[in-house]
Amino acid sequence: MKTLQIVEHIHERIANKRENFVQKISLNLLKAYDLITFEDLDVKGMTKNHCLANDIAGESWSKLITITTYKTE
C-alpha cells in the first residue's frame, strides 16, 4: 500500500511538471508572436517508430495546441 502511494505521488509530480511546462511555453508563444500556426502531424504514425515512440508520447503536443488555442481566444 505504501509503495502504491509513492508511485502515485511520483506520477502526479510528473503530470504537474508537464502541465506547468505546457502553460509556460504557450504563454511565451503568445507573447512572442502575432500569428501562431501548428502543423497537422500524424502523431499516431510517428509513435509506430519504436525508437521515438516514448519521447513523442511524453511531449503532450495535443495539450500544447489545446491550451495555446484556448489562451488566444
PQR file with spaces between the fields and no chain letter, atoms N, CA, C, O and H, PARSE charges and radii, in Angstrom:
ATOM       1  N    MET     1       0.825   -1.195    0.000 -0.4000 1.5000
ATOM       2  CA   MET     1       0.000    0.000    0.000 -0.0000 2.0000
ATOM       3  C    MET     1       0.868    1.258    0.000  0.5500 1.7000
ATOM       4  O    MET     1       0.574    2.221   -0.708 -0.5500 1.4000
ATOM       5  N    LYS     2       1.922    1.244    0.786 -0.4000 1.5000
ATOM       6  CA   LYS     2       2.827    2.395    0.856 -0.0000 2.0000
ATOM       7  C    LYS     2       3.518    2.620   -0.491  0.5500 1.7000
ATOM       8  O    LYS     2       3.683    3.763   -0.918 -0.5500 1.4000
ATOM       9  H    LYS     2       2.161    0.462    1.361  0.4000 1.0000
ATOM      10  N    THR     3       3.918    1.548   -1.154 -0.4000 1.5000
ATOM      11  CA   THR     3       4.582    1.650   -2.453 -0.0000 2.0000
ATOM      12  C    THR     3       3.646    2.259   -3.489  0.5500 1.7000
ATOM      13  O    THR     3       4.075    3.070   -4.309 -0.5500 1.4000
ATOM      14  H    THR     3       3.784    0.620   -0.807  0.4000 1.0000
ATOM      15  N    LEU     4       2.381    1.878   -3.459 -0.4000 1.5000
ATOM      16  CA   LEU     4       1.396    2.422   -4.385 -0.0000 2.0000
ATOM      17  C    LEU     4       1.256    3.929   -4.196  0.5500 1.7000
ATOM      18  O    LEU     4       1.160    4.663   -5.179 -0.5500 1.4000
ATOM      19  H    LEU     4       2.032    1.219   -2.793  0.4000 1.0000
ATOM      20  N    GLN     5       1.242    4.395   -2.975 -0.4000 1.5000
ATOM      21  CA   GLN     5       1.145    5.832   -2.706 -0.0000 2.0000
ATOM      22  C    GLN     5       2.363    6.576   -3.232  0.5500 1.7000
ATOM      23  O    GLN     5       2.245    7.684   -3.755 -0.5500 1.4000
ATOM      24  H    GLN     5       1.319    3.798   -2.176  0.4000 1.0000
ATOM      25  N    ILE     6       3.529    5.966   -3.092 -0.4000 1.5000
ATOM      26  CA   ILE     6       4.749    6.595   -3.586 -0.0000 2.0000
ATOM      27  C    ILE     6       4.709    6.710   -5.108  0.5500 1.7000
ATOM      28  O    ILE     6       5.056    7.751   -5.666 -0.5500 1.4000
ATOM      29  H    ILE     6       3.626    5.066   -2.667  0.4000 1.0000
ATOM      30  N    VAL     7       4.288    5.648   -5.771 -0.4000 1.5000
ATOM      31  CA   VAL     7       4.202    5.658   -7.232 -0.0000 2.0000
ATOM      32  C    VAL     7       3.168    6.687   -7.702  0.5500 1.7000
ATOM      33  O    VAL     7       3.417    7.411   -8.666 -0.5500 1.4000
ATOM      34  H    VAL     7       4.006    4.803   -5.318  0.4000 1.0000
ATOM      35  N    GLU     8       2.030    6.759   -7.042 -0.4000 1.5000
ATOM      36  CA   GLU     8       1.005    7.736   -7.399 -0.0000 2.0000
ATOM      37  C    GLU     8       1.527    9.156   -7.232  0.5500 1.7000
ATOM      38  O    GLU     8       1.254   10.028   -8.056 -0.5500 1.4000
ATOM      39  H    GLU     8       1.828    6.171   -6.259  0.4000 1.0000
ATOM      40  N    HIS     9       2.273    9.378   -6.168 -0.4000 1.5000
ATOM      41  CA   HIS     9       2.845   10.705   -5.917 -0.0000 2.0000
ATOM      42  C    HIS     9       3.837   11.090   -7.013  0.5500 1.7000
ATOM      43  O    HIS     9       3.844   12.233   -7.468 -0.5500 1.4000
ATOM      44  H    HIS     9       2.494    8.669   -5.499  0.4000 1.0000
ATOM      45  N    ILE    10       4.663   10.152   -7.433 -0.4000 1.5000
ATOM      46  CA   ILE    10       5.641   10.413   -8.493 -0.0000 2.0000
ATOM      47  C    ILE    10       4.927   10.734   -9.803  0.5500 1.7000
ATOM      48  O    ILE    10       5.313   11.670  -10.502 -0.5500 1.4000
ATOM      49  H    ILE    10       4.657    9.223   -7.063  0.4000 1.0000
ATOM      50  N    HIS    11       3.895    9.972  -10.141 -0.4000 1.5000
ATOM      51  CA   HIS    11       3.141   10.226  -11.368 -0.0000 2.0000
ATOM      52  C    HIS    11       2.442   11.583  -11.325  0.5500 1.7000
ATOM      53  O    HIS    11       2.365   12.277  -12.339 -0.5500 1.4000
ATOM      54  H    HIS    11       3.581    9.212   -9.573  0.4000 1.0000
ATOM      55  N    GLU    12       1.941   11.954  -10.170 -0.4000 1.5000
ATOM      56  CA   GLU    12       1.287   13.251  -10.016 -0.0000 2.0000
ATOM      57  C    GLU    12       2.294   14.389  -10.219  0.5500 1.7000
ATOM      58  O    GLU    12       1.982   15.389  -10.864 -0.5500 1.4000
ATOM      59  H    GLU    12       2.004   11.391   -9.347  0.4000 1.0000
ATOM      60  N    ARG    13       3.484   14.235   -9.674 -0.4000 1.5000
ATOM      61  CA   ARG    13       4.524   15.258   -9.839 -0.0000 2.0000
ATOM      62  C    ARG    13       4.919   15.403  -11.301  0.5500 1.7000
ATOM      63  O    ARG    13       5.108   16.520  -11.785 -0.5500 1.4000
ATOM      64  H    ARG    13       3.738   13.422   -9.150  0.4000 1.0000
ATOM      65  N    ILE    14       5.045   14.294  -12.004 -0.4000 1.5000
ATOM      66  CA   ILE    14       5.396   14.339  -13.429 -0.0000 2.0000
ATOM      67  C    ILE    14       4.290   15.036  -14.220  0.5500 1.7000
ATOM      68  O    ILE    14       4.574   15.860  -15.089 -0.5500 1.4000
ATOM      69  H    ILE    14       4.891   13.387  -11.611  0.4000 1.0000
ATOM      70  N    ALA    15       3.050   14.711  -13.927 -0.4000 1.5000
ATOM      71  CA   ALA    15       1.922   15.337  -14.619 -0.0000 2.0000
ATOM      72  C    ALA    15       1.894   16.846  -14.353  0.5500 1.7000
ATOM      73  O    ALA    15       1.630   17.633  -15.262 -0.5500 1.4000
ATOM      74  H    ALA    15       2.820   14.041  -13.221  0.4000 1.0000
ATOM      75  N    ASN    16       2.161   17.241  -13.125 -0.4000 1.5000
ATOM      76  CA   ASN    16       2.184   18.663  -12.783 -0.0000 2.0000
ATOM      77  C    ASN    16       3.319   19.396  -13.506  0.5500 1.7000
ATOM      78  O    ASN    16       3.140   20.525  -13.965 -0.5500 1.4000
ATOM      79  H    ASN    16       2.375   16.602  -12.386  0.4000 1.0000
ATOM      80  N    LYS    17       4.473   18.759  -13.605 -0.4000 1.5000
ATOM      81  CA   LYS    17       5.604   19.377  -14.311 -0.0000 2.0000
ATOM      82  C    LYS    17       5.294   19.541  -15.794  0.5500 1.7000
ATOM      83  O    LYS    17       5.622   20.568  -16.389 -0.5500 1.4000
ATOM      84  H    LYS    17       4.618   17.842  -13.232  0.4000 1.0000
ATOM      85  N    ARG    18       4.669   18.541  -16.388 -0.4000 1.5000
ATOM      86  CA   ARG    18       4.293   18.640  -17.807 -0.0000 2.0000
ATOM      87  C    ARG    18       3.286   19.756  -18.015  0.5500 1.7000
ATOM      88  O    ARG    18       3.407   20.540  -18.957 -0.5500 1.4000
ATOM      89  H    ARG    18       4.403   17.707  -15.905  0.4000 1.0000
ATOM      90  N    GLU    19       2.296   19.831  -17.142 -0.4000 1.5000
ATOM      91  CA   GLU    19       1.270   20.873  -17.246 -0.0000 2.0000
ATOM      92  C    GLU    19       1.910   22.252  -17.110  0.5500 1.7000
ATOM      93  O    GLU    19       1.590   23.160  -17.878 -0.5500 1.4000
ATOM      94  H    GLU    19       2.197   19.194  -16.377  0.4000 1.0000
ATOM      95  N    ASN    20       2.796   22.415  -16.154 -0.4000 1.5000
ATOM      96  CA   ASN    20       3.475   23.693  -15.943 -0.0000 2.0000
ATOM      97  C    ASN    20       4.296   24.076  -17.170  0.5500 1.7000
ATOM      98  O    ASN    20       4.281   25.232  -17.592 -0.5500 1.4000
ATOM      99  H    ASN    20       3.056   21.677  -15.530  0.4000 1.0000
ATOM     100  N    PHE    21       5.006   23.114  -17.741 -0.4000 1.5000
ATOM     101  CA   PHE    21       5.822   23.367  -18.927 -0.0000 2.0000
ATOM     102  C    PHE    21       4.960   23.821  -20.103  0.5500 1.7000
ATOM     103  O    PHE    21       5.302   24.780  -20.795 -0.5500 1.4000
ATOM     104  H    PHE    21       5.018   22.175  -17.399  0.4000 1.0000
ATOM     105  N    VAL    22       3.859   23.140  -20.321 -0.4000 1.5000
ATOM     106  CA   VAL    22       2.969   23.484  -21.435 -0.0000 2.0000
ATOM     107  C    VAL    22       2.386   24.882  -21.232  0.5500 1.7000
ATOM     108  O    VAL    22       2.272   25.650  -22.187 -0.5500 1.4000
ATOM     109  H    VAL    22       3.581   22.361  -19.759  0.4000 1.0000
ATOM     110  N    GLN    23       2.023   25.210  -20.013 -0.4000 1.5000
ATOM     111  CA   GLN    23       1.479   26.544  -19.727 -0.0000 2.0000
ATOM     112  C    GLN    23       2.514   27.631  -20.012  0.5500 1.7000
ATOM     113  O    GLN    23       2.191   28.661  -20.604 -0.5500 1.4000
ATOM     114  H    GLN    23       2.115   24.586  -19.237  0.4000 1.0000
ATOM     115  N    LYS    24       3.750   27.399  -19.592 -0.4000 1.5000
ATOM     116  CA   LYS    24       4.815   28.388  -19.808 -0.0000 2.0000
ATOM     117  C    LYS    24       5.133   28.551  -21.292  0.5500 1.7000
ATOM     118  O    LYS    24       5.289   29.672  -21.777 -0.5500 1.4000
ATOM     119  H    LYS    24       4.012   26.562  -19.111  0.4000 1.0000
ATOM     120  N    ILE    25       5.227   27.438  -22.010 -0.4000 1.5000
ATOM     121  CA   ILE    25       5.533   27.506  -23.441 -0.0000 2.0000
ATOM     122  C    ILE    25       4.424   28.237  -24.200  0.5500 1.7000
ATOM     123  O    ILE    25       4.710   29.074  -25.056 -0.5500 1.4000
ATOM     124  H    ILE    25       5.100   26.527  -21.616  0.4000 1.0000
ATOM     125  N    SER    26       3.174   27.929  -23.896 -0.4000 1.5000
ATOM     126  CA   SER    26       2.073   28.580  -24.606 -0.0000 2.0000
ATOM     127  C    SER    26       2.054   30.081  -24.316  0.5500 1.7000
ATOM     128  O    SER    26       1.775   30.878  -25.213 -0.5500 1.4000
ATOM     129  H    SER    26       2.942   27.249  -23.201  0.4000 1.0000
ATOM     130  N    LEU    27       2.344   30.472  -23.088 -0.4000 1.5000
ATOM     131  CA   LEU    27       2.383   31.895  -22.750 -0.0000 2.0000
ATOM     132  C    LEU    27       3.536   32.595  -23.480  0.5500 1.7000
ATOM     133  O    LEU    27       3.372   33.711  -23.973 -0.5500 1.4000
ATOM     134  H    LEU    27       2.570   29.826  -22.359  0.4000 1.0000
ATOM     135  N    ASN    28       4.693   31.944  -23.548 -0.4000 1.5000
ATOM     136  CA   ASN    28       5.826   32.516  -24.279 -0.0000 2.0000
ATOM     137  C    ASN    28       5.517   32.665  -25.766  0.5500 1.7000
ATOM     138  O    ASN    28       5.901   33.658  -26.382 -0.5500 1.4000
ATOM     139  H    ASN    28       4.826   31.038  -23.147  0.4000 1.0000
ATOM     140  N    LEU    29       4.828   31.688  -26.343 -0.4000 1.5000
ATOM     141  CA   LEU    29       4.445   31.779  -27.752 -0.0000 2.0000
ATOM     142  C    LEU    29       3.513   32.963  -27.991  0.5500 1.7000
ATOM     143  O    LEU    29       3.666   33.693  -28.970 -0.5500 1.4000
ATOM     144  H    LEU    29       4.516   30.880  -25.842  0.4000 1.0000
ATOM     145  N    LEU    30       2.552   33.149  -27.097 -0.4000 1.5000
ATOM     146  CA   LEU    30       1.593   34.242  -27.256 -0.0000 2.0000
ATOM     147  C    LEU    30       2.257   35.603  -27.118  0.5500 1.7000
ATOM     148  O    LEU    30       1.881   36.548  -27.811 -0.5500 1.4000
ATOM     149  H    LEU    30       2.427   32.556  -26.302  0.4000 1.0000
ATOM     150  N    LYS    31       3.229   35.713  -26.242 -0.4000 1.5000
ATOM     151  CA   LYS    31       3.926   36.989  -26.058 -0.0000 2.0000
ATOM     152  C    LYS    31       4.868   37.301  -27.220  0.5500 1.7000
ATOM     153  O    LYS    31       5.068   38.466  -27.563 -0.5500 1.4000
ATOM     154  H    LYS    31       3.535   34.946  -25.679  0.4000 1.0000
ATOM     155  N    ALA    32       5.443   36.267  -27.823 -0.4000 1.5000
ATOM     156  CA   ALA    32       6.476   36.467  -28.828 -0.0000 2.0000
ATOM     157  C    ALA    32       5.926   36.638  -30.244  0.5500 1.7000
ATOM     158  O    ALA    32       6.562   37.301  -31.064 -0.5500 1.4000
ATOM     159  H    ALA    32       5.280   35.320  -27.544  0.4000 1.0000
ATOM     160  N    TYR    33       4.770   36.062  -30.552 -0.4000 1.5000
ATOM     161  CA   TYR    33       4.305   36.027  -31.941 -0.0000 2.0000
ATOM     162  C    TYR    33       2.880   36.540  -32.072  0.5500 1.7000
ATOM     163  O    TYR    33       2.041   36.334  -31.195 -0.5500 1.4000
ATOM     164  H    TYR    33       4.254   35.523  -29.886  0.4000 1.0000
ATOM     165  N    ASP    34       2.626   37.221  -33.199 -0.4000 1.5000
ATOM     166  CA   ASP    34       1.278   37.695  -33.506 -0.0000 2.0000
ATOM     167  C    ASP    34       0.435   36.600  -34.144  0.5500 1.7000
ATOM     168  O    ASP    34      -0.782   36.558  -33.963 -0.5500 1.4000
ATOM     169  H    ASP    34       3.308   37.388  -33.911  0.4000 1.0000
ATOM     170  N    LEU    35       1.086   35.718  -34.889 -0.4000 1.5000
ATOM     171  CA   LEU    35       0.391   34.636  -35.576 -0.0000 2.0000
ATOM     172  C    LEU    35       1.062   33.310  -35.210  0.5500 1.7000
ATOM     173  O    LEU    35       2.275   33.151  -35.346 -0.5500 1.4000
ATOM     174  H    LEU    35       2.074   35.752  -35.035  0.4000 1.0000
ATOM     175  N    ILE    36       0.256   32.380  -34.752 -0.4000 1.5000
ATOM     176  CA   ILE    36       0.770   31.059  -34.374 -0.0000 2.0000
ATOM     177  C    ILE    36       0.023   30.017  -35.188  0.5500 1.7000
ATOM     178  O    ILE    36      -1.208   29.987  -35.191 -0.5500 1.4000
ATOM     179  H    ILE    36      -0.729   32.509  -34.642  0.4000 1.0000
ATOM     180  N    THR    37       0.769   29.160  -35.880 -0.4000 1.5000
ATOM     181  CA   THR    37       0.156   28.057  -36.608 -0.0000 2.0000
ATOM     182  C    THR    37       0.809   26.758  -36.162  0.5500 1.7000
ATOM     183  O    THR    37       1.988   26.727  -35.809 -0.5500 1.4000
ATOM     184  H    THR    37       1.769   29.184  -35.877  0.4000 1.0000
ATOM     185  N    PHE    38       0.034   25.702  -36.185 -0.4000 1.5000
ATOM     186  CA   PHE    38       0.526   24.388  -35.812 -0.0000 2.0000
ATOM     187  C    PHE    38       0.389   23.453  -37.006  0.5500 1.7000
ATOM     188  O    PHE    38      -0.645   23.419  -37.673 -0.5500 1.4000
ATOM     189  H    PHE    38      -0.924   25.728  -36.472  0.4000 1.0000
ATOM     190  N    GLU    39       1.434   22.708  -37.257 -0.4000 1.5000
ATOM     191  CA   GLU    39       1.420   21.739  -38.339 -0.0000 2.0000
ATOM     192  C    GLU    39       0.585   20.528  -37.906  0.5500 1.7000
ATOM     193  O    GLU    39       0.646   20.098  -36.754 -0.5500 1.4000
ATOM     194  H    GLU    39       2.274   22.735  -36.715  0.4000 1.0000
ATOM     195  N    ASP    40      -0.178   19.999  -38.831 -0.4000 1.5000
ATOM     196  CA   ASP    40      -1.004   18.833  -38.548 -0.0000 2.0000
ATOM     197  C    ASP    40      -0.146   17.578  -38.715  0.5500 1.7000
ATOM     198  O    ASP    40      -0.021   17.048  -39.820 -0.5500 1.4000
ATOM     199  H    ASP    40      -0.227   20.349  -39.767  0.4000 1.0000
ATOM     200  N    LEU    41       0.436   17.113  -37.631 -0.4000 1.5000
ATOM     201  CA   LEU    41       1.317   15.951  -37.670 -0.0000 2.0000
ATOM     202  C    LEU    41       0.548   14.664  -37.435  0.5500 1.7000
ATOM     203  O    LEU    41      -0.452   14.649  -36.718 -0.5500 1.4000
ATOM     204  H    LEU    41       0.335   17.543  -36.734  0.4000 1.0000
ATOM     205  N    ASP    42       1.015   13.596  -38.035 -0.4000 1.5000
ATOM     206  CA   ASP    42       0.439   12.270  -37.816 -0.0000 2.0000
ATOM     207  C    ASP    42       1.145   11.645  -36.608  0.5500 1.7000
ATOM     208  O    ASP    42       2.063   10.839  -36.757 -0.5500 1.4000
ATOM     209  H    ASP    42       1.827   13.608  -38.618  0.4000 1.0000
ATOM     210  N    VAL    43       0.700   12.030  -35.419 -0.4000 1.5000
ATOM     211  CA   VAL    43       1.362   11.581  -34.187 -0.0000 2.0000
ATOM     212  C    VAL    43       1.200   10.071  -34.014  0.5500 1.7000
ATOM     213  O    VAL    43       2.123    9.402  -33.550 -0.5500 1.4000
ATOM     214  H    VAL    43      -0.046   12.685  -35.298  0.4000 1.0000
ATOM     215  N    LYS    44       0.045    9.534  -34.380 -0.4000 1.5000
ATOM     216  CA   LYS    44      -0.151    8.084  -34.267 -0.0000 2.0000
ATOM     217  C    LYS    44       0.853    7.332  -35.129  0.5500 1.7000
ATOM     218  O    LYS    44       1.428    6.331  -34.702 -0.5500 1.4000
ATOM     219  H    LYS    44      -0.705   10.078  -34.757  0.4000 1.0000
ATOM     220  N    GLY    45       1.055    7.821  -36.339 -0.4000 1.5000
ATOM     221  CA   GLY    45       2.012    7.188  -37.228 -0.0000 2.0000
ATOM     222  C    GLY    45       3.442    7.332  -36.721  0.5500 1.7000
ATOM     223  O    GLY    45       4.266    6.431  -36.880 -0.5500 1.4000
ATOM     224  H    GLY    45       0.587    8.634  -36.686  0.4000 1.0000
ATOM     225  N    MET    46       3.723    8.478  -36.110 -0.4000 1.5000
ATOM     226  CA   MET    46       5.066    8.722  -35.590 -0.0000 2.0000
ATOM     227  C    MET    46       5.376    7.826  -34.394  0.5500 1.7000
ATOM     228  O    MET    46       6.530    7.454  -34.179 -0.5500 1.4000
ATOM     229  H    MET    46       3.054    9.210  -35.980  0.4000 1.0000
ATOM     230  N    THR    47       4.362    7.482  -33.626 -0.4000 1.5000
ATOM     231  CA   THR    47       4.596    6.639  -32.448 -0.0000 2.0000
ATOM     232  C    THR    47       4.822    5.177  -32.820  0.5500 1.7000
ATOM     233  O    THR    47       5.189    4.370  -31.966 -0.5500 1.4000
ATOM     234  H    THR    47       3.425    7.784  -33.801  0.4000 1.0000
ATOM     235  N    LYS    48       4.608    4.835  -34.073 -0.4000 1.5000
ATOM     236  CA   LYS    48       4.883    3.459  -34.503 -0.0000 2.0000
ATOM     237  C    LYS    48       6.379    3.189  -34.611  0.5500 1.7000
ATOM     238  O    LYS    48       6.808    2.035  -34.631 -0.5500 1.4000
ATOM     239  H    LYS    48       4.310    5.490  -34.766  0.4000 1.0000
ATOM     240  N    ASN    49       7.171    4.255  -34.679 -0.4000 1.5000
ATOM     241  CA   ASN    49       8.621    4.117  -34.672 -0.0000 2.0000
ATOM     242  C    ASN    49       9.044    3.841  -33.233  0.5500 1.7000
ATOM     243  O    ASN    49       8.964    4.729  -32.384 -0.5500 1.4000
ATOM     244  H    ASN    49       6.823    5.192  -34.662  0.4000 1.0000
ATOM     245  N    HIS    50       9.486    2.632  -32.954 -0.4000 1.5000
ATOM     246  CA   HIS    50       9.762    2.231  -31.575 -0.0000 2.0000
ATOM     247  C    HIS    50      10.896    3.029  -30.933  0.5500 1.7000
ATOM     248  O    HIS    50      10.983    3.102  -29.708 -0.5500 1.4000
ATOM     249  H    HIS    50       9.551    1.911  -33.644  0.4000 1.0000
ATOM     250  N    CYS    51      11.758    3.622  -31.741 -0.4000 1.5000
ATOM     251  CA   CYS    51      12.857    4.422  -31.190 -0.0000 2.0000
ATOM     252  C    CYS    51      12.370    5.777  -30.683  0.5500 1.7000
ATOM     253  O    CYS    51      12.948    6.331  -29.748 -0.5500 1.4000
ATOM     254  H    CYS    51      11.688    3.562  -32.737  0.4000 1.0000
ATOM     255  N    LEU    52      11.322    6.310  -31.285 -0.4000 1.5000
ATOM     256  CA   LEU    52      10.838    7.642  -30.934 -0.0000 2.0000
ATOM     257  C    LEU    52       9.529    7.645  -30.155  0.5500 1.7000
ATOM     258  O    LEU    52       9.127    8.683  -29.630 -0.5500 1.4000
ATOM     259  H    LEU    52      10.853    5.860  -32.045  0.4000 1.0000
ATOM     260  N    ALA    53       8.868    6.510  -30.073 -0.4000 1.5000
ATOM     261  CA   ALA    53       7.514    6.453  -29.535 -0.0000 2.0000
ATOM     262  C    ALA    53       7.417    7.017  -28.114  0.5500 1.7000
ATOM     263  O    ALA    53       6.506    7.791  -27.824 -0.5500 1.4000
ATOM     264  H    ALA    53       9.196    5.667  -30.499  0.4000 1.0000
ATOM     265  N    ASN    54       8.326    6.646  -27.243 -0.4000 1.5000
ATOM     266  CA   ASN    54       8.251    7.098  -25.859 -0.0000 2.0000
ATOM     267  C    ASN    54       8.448    8.604  -25.750  0.5500 1.7000
ATOM     268  O    ASN    54       7.753    9.267  -24.980 -0.5500 1.4000
ATOM     269  H    ASN    54       9.066    6.016  -27.479  0.4000 1.0000
ATOM     270  N    ASP    55       9.387    9.148  -26.512 -0.4000 1.5000
ATOM     271  CA   ASP    55       9.636   10.583  -26.475 -0.0000 2.0000
ATOM     272  C    ASP    55       8.467   11.369  -27.046  0.5500 1.7000
ATOM     273  O    ASP    55       8.092   12.410  -26.506 -0.5500 1.4000
ATOM     274  H    ASP    55       9.951    8.610  -27.138  0.4000 1.0000
ATOM     275  N    ILE    56       7.902   10.885  -28.117 -0.4000 1.5000
ATOM     276  CA   ILE    56       6.780   11.576  -28.746 -0.0000 2.0000
ATOM     277  C    ILE    56       5.554   11.542  -27.839  0.5500 1.7000
ATOM     278  O    ILE    56       4.861   12.549  -27.703 -0.5500 1.4000
ATOM     279  H    ILE    56       8.207   10.039  -28.556  0.4000 1.0000
ATOM     280  N    ALA    57       5.284   10.417  -27.230 -0.4000 1.5000
ATOM     281  CA   ALA    57       4.110   10.290  -26.368 -0.0000 2.0000
ATOM     282  C    ALA    57       4.225   11.170  -25.129  0.5500 1.7000
ATOM     283  O    ALA    57       3.210   11.630  -24.604 -0.5500 1.4000
ATOM     284  H    ALA    57       5.848    9.598  -27.341  0.4000 1.0000
ATOM     285  N    GLY    58       5.427   11.408  -24.661 -0.4000 1.5000
ATOM     286  CA   GLY    58       5.608   12.187  -23.444 -0.0000 2.0000
ATOM     287  C    GLY    58       5.616   13.680  -23.635  0.5500 1.7000
ATOM     288  O    GLY    58       5.686   14.422  -22.655 -0.5500 1.4000
ATOM     289  H    GLY    58       6.252   11.035  -25.087  0.4000 1.0000
ATOM     290  N    GLU    59       5.547   14.146  -24.863 -0.4000 1.5000
ATOM     291  CA   GLU    59       5.686   15.567  -25.116 -0.0000 2.0000
ATOM     292  C    GLU    59       4.393   16.373  -24.988  0.5500 1.7000
ATOM     293  O    GLU    59       4.455   17.600  -24.909 -0.5500 1.4000
ATOM     294  H    GLU    59       5.490   13.544  -25.659  0.4000 1.0000
ATOM     295  N    SER    60       3.259   15.745  -24.966 -0.4000 1.5000
ATOM     296  CA   SER    60       1.962   16.427  -24.797 -0.0000 2.0000
ATOM     297  C    SER    60       1.716   17.471  -25.881  0.5500 1.7000
ATOM     298  O    SER    60       1.306   18.592  -25.579 -0.5500 1.4000
ATOM     299  H    SER    60       3.209   14.748  -25.030  0.4000 1.0000
ATOM     300  N    TRP    61       1.959   17.116  -27.129 -0.4000 1.5000
ATOM     301  CA   TRP    61       1.765   18.057  -28.214 -0.0000 2.0000
ATOM     302  C    TRP    61       0.319   18.509  -28.340  0.5500 1.7000
ATOM     303  O    TRP    61       0.053   19.694  -28.545 -0.5500 1.4000
ATOM     304  H    TRP    61       2.291   16.206  -27.374  0.4000 1.0000
ATOM     305  N    SER    62      -0.604   17.583  -28.219 -0.4000 1.5000
ATOM     306  CA   SER    62      -2.009   17.969  -28.363 -0.0000 2.0000
ATOM     307  C    SER    62      -2.445   18.899  -27.237  0.5500 1.7000
ATOM     308  O    SER    62      -3.269   19.789  -27.445 -0.5500 1.4000
ATOM     309  H    SER    62      -0.388   16.621  -28.052  0.4000 1.0000
ATOM     310  N    LYS    63      -1.898   18.694  -26.062 -0.4000 1.5000
ATOM     311  CA   LYS    63      -2.232   19.567  -24.933 -0.0000 2.0000
ATOM     312  C    LYS    63      -1.703   20.978  -25.178  0.5500 1.7000
ATOM     313  O    LYS    63      -2.373   21.957  -24.850 -0.5500 1.4000
ATOM     314  H    LYS    63      -1.228   17.970  -25.893  0.4000 1.0000
ATOM     315  N    LEU    64      -0.509   21.085  -25.749 -0.4000 1.5000
ATOM     316  CA   LEU    64       0.055   22.395  -26.067 -0.0000 2.0000
ATOM     317  C    LEU    64      -0.833   23.131  -27.063  0.5500 1.7000
ATOM     318  O    LEU    64      -1.094   24.323  -26.905 -0.5500 1.4000
ATOM     319  H    LEU    64       0.035   20.290  -26.015  0.4000 1.0000
ATOM     320  N    ILE    65      -1.289   22.431  -28.073 -0.4000 1.5000
ATOM     321  CA   ILE    65      -2.158   23.056  -29.078 -0.0000 2.0000
ATOM     322  C    ILE    65      -3.470   23.495  -28.438  0.5500 1.7000
ATOM     323  O    ILE    65      -3.943   24.602  -28.697 -0.5500 1.4000
ATOM     324  H    ILE    65      -1.077   21.463  -28.201  0.4000 1.0000
ATOM     325  N    THR    66      -4.056   22.654  -27.616 -0.4000 1.5000
ATOM     326  CA   THR    66      -5.321   22.978  -26.967 -0.0000 2.0000
ATOM     327  C    THR    66      -5.201   24.196  -26.063  0.5500 1.7000
ATOM     328  O    THR    66      -6.036   25.098  -26.120 -0.5500 1.4000
ATOM     329  H    THR    66      -3.672   21.755  -27.406  0.4000 1.0000
ATOM     330  N    ILE    67      -4.184   24.226  -25.243 -0.4000 1.5000
ATOM     331  CA   ILE    67      -4.020   25.328  -24.287 -0.0000 2.0000
ATOM     332  C    ILE    67      -3.673   26.625  -25.011  0.5500 1.7000
ATOM     333  O    ILE    67      -4.178   27.687  -24.647 -0.5500 1.4000
ATOM     334  H    ILE    67      -3.505   23.493  -25.197  0.4000 1.0000
ATOM     335  N    THR    68      -2.825   26.555  -26.022 -0.4000 1.5000
ATOM     336  CA   THR    68      -2.472   27.759  -26.775 -0.0000 2.0000
ATOM     337  C    THR    68      -3.694   28.313  -27.500  0.5500 1.7000
ATOM     338  O    THR    68      -3.909   29.524  -27.530 -0.5500 1.4000
ATOM     339  H    THR    68      -2.415   25.693  -26.318  0.4000 1.0000
ATOM     340  N    THR    69      -4.482   27.430  -28.079 -0.4000 1.5000
ATOM     341  CA   THR    69      -5.709   27.872  -28.754 -0.0000 2.0000
ATOM     342  C    THR    69      -6.665   28.523  -27.762  0.5500 1.7000
ATOM     343  O    THR    69      -7.272   29.550  -28.065 -0.5500 1.4000
ATOM     344  H    THR    69      -4.306   26.446  -28.055  0.4000 1.0000
ATOM     345  N    TYR    70      -6.799   27.937  -26.596 -0.4000 1.5000
ATOM     346  CA   TYR    70      -7.677   28.500  -25.567 -0.0000 2.0000
ATOM     347  C    TYR    70      -7.197   29.876  -25.135  0.5500 1.7000
ATOM     348  O    TYR    70      -8.009   30.788  -24.970 -0.5500 1.4000
ATOM     349  H    TYR    70      -6.306   27.103  -26.350  0.4000 1.0000
ATOM     350  N    LYS    71      -5.896   30.042  -24.948 -0.4000 1.5000
ATOM     351  CA   LYS    71      -5.361   31.319  -24.475 -0.0000 2.0000
ATOM     352  C    LYS    71      -5.464   32.411  -25.548  0.5500 1.7000
ATOM     353  O    LYS    71      -5.587   33.588  -25.212 -0.5500 1.4000
ATOM     354  H    LYS    71      -5.237   29.302  -25.082  0.4000 1.0000
ATOM     355  N    THR    72      -5.417   32.045  -26.807 -0.4000 1.5000
ATOM     356  CA   THR    72      -5.525   33.055  -27.862 -0.0000 2.0000
ATOM     357  C    THR    72      -6.934   33.622  -27.957  0.5500 1.7000
ATOM     358  O    THR    72      -7.125   34.762  -28.379 -0.5500 1.4000
ATOM     359  H    THR    72      -5.318   31.088  -27.080  0.4000 1.0000
ATOM     360  N    GLU    73      -7.897   32.841  -27.570 -0.4000 1.5000
ATOM     361  CA   GLU    73      -9.295   33.318  -27.624 -0.0000 2.0000
ATOM     362  C    GLU    73      -9.547   34.159  -26.415  0.5500 1.7000
ATOM     363  O    GLU    73     -10.652   34.671  -26.239 -0.5500 1.4000
ATOM     364  H    GLU    73      -7.741   31.914  -27.227  0.4000 1.0000
